[in-house]
Amino acid sequence: MVNVVRFLTWTARFGLRLFVVLMAICSVAAGVSAQTTVTLSTPGLHINADSTIQGGSSGMEDFSASDVLASKVSAESYTRRIMMKFNTQDFIPANAIIQSAYLYLVLKQAQSAERRPLTAFDVSQSFVTGETNWYYFRSGQAWRTAGGDFGPSFGSTYVGNDVGSIQGFDLTGLVQHAVNGDFGSRYTRLGLVDTGASSSGSYKEFYSTRAVDASVRPRLVVIYGAPAAPPPTAATIRVMQWNMHKTKGSDGICNPDRTANTIIAQDVQVVSLNEVNFFSGECAWTFDMGVKIQSLLQQKTGVTWYLQSVNNGGFGNVLLSRYPPVSSSSFLLDFGRGVAQIGIVVNGRIVNLFSTHVEWFNAPWRPVQIAEAVAWVANFSEPRIVMGDFNTWPATSDYAIIGGVYQDAWAAASGAWTATSYNGTGATHGTSRFDYVFFSNIPALALQSVNVPDTRVNGVYASDHDPVVAVFAVQ
């Protein structure tokens, strides 16, 4: 089970045509606030490869002349993966700050109504169009693992059966790493892999660059700014955990601007956000709320914020960081939840941070999700900071699953007399303490303080949850 979900669906042909026209206009114009928009869509010039690879008896077949791209996960002979390579080397400046990067594919056919998770992975080998198949990335050079050599994952989009719809894949993190040269090349090489359970009805088919109708061909739309100033270099890190309730305050109004102001007021370097909607819900039906908050933070602070998210079915968790990630990934838990991860360098040491949100309504799901999250987080080096809305109280058996492994920052700070709270109790949701910052109990990560701040402005709370802000010294 792997990572993050975003999708954009317009079924009307008029909507599709209008989108293409707007993207064409944007591709030749610089945006406001020193932003530039580039649309990479021309075969050969912008898109250097787009093809399907298939296992089993079709393992040596070249699909690079096909007018479709296909995904499926089933028996090996039927399993298909989509491989694409974009020329971000020549069309995006080195070290540019990627505000957003979305790959748009148009669904041509779906075998069933199953909503399948298509996850974007970095491809670690420089594959060549016309020479790439299940076993080889170029003539005479085999993949280390049949079916492709994949690096980190960068989010998932759940695709149904809405033929003619545009499916959006958030590649912001992947493109950022590519233009920085972090993967050994400034080309963006990606594989779209169905990471769901094996199913005979999992087949999805999209138009390729060979489609007769140019308006349905793939395109990567990138918005970028100038290279960023150097990241912070202090020996401390200030983090914030917050269930932002979709940006809906106690006044019942969705207000992303208020949410961004609340984050800025706490002067944090990393924030974990829960209940973030991606093209879903009343607060973000037509856009990605995580990207919206990222954009607002950058506009208001004048510095770059990096984003990693996990999305399962239109809502999920987001990590926003002023430190550029050296790693980023996500993981899907059972019963529709997930965990987002970034690794950042603080005082010369890699600190791994995580954001999650576990179940409330179905109590039996909660221990399963917490145990899965703890097991996955253990794959990353220490020190670790695990933030989230765990929907359980201290001293419960659910709490013990993670509280027995990591230190609870509020409890630790209370014992050291460095915990403060506007409500005097540390509660984050009504009278309950559901939101936590857990951390590795090792000398390299020393807790300095924890605060539950008052987010009210003119008597209105920014969310139905209060945030938790923790400061750590990294040694």
Helices and strands as residue ranges (DSSP letters): H 13-26, E 30-31, E 35-40, E 47-54, G 56-58, E 68-71, G 76-78, E 80-86, H 88-91, E 97-110, E 116-123, E 136-138, E 141-142, E 150-159, E 166-170, H 172-180, E 188-194, E 204-207, G 214-216, E 219-225, E 236-243, G 245-247, H 256-265, E 270-280, E 284-288, H 289-301, E 306-311, E 315-321, E 327-333, E 337-346, E 349-357, H 365-377, E 384-389, H 397-403, E 407-408, H 409-415, E 419-421, E 435-439, E 445-452, E 468-474
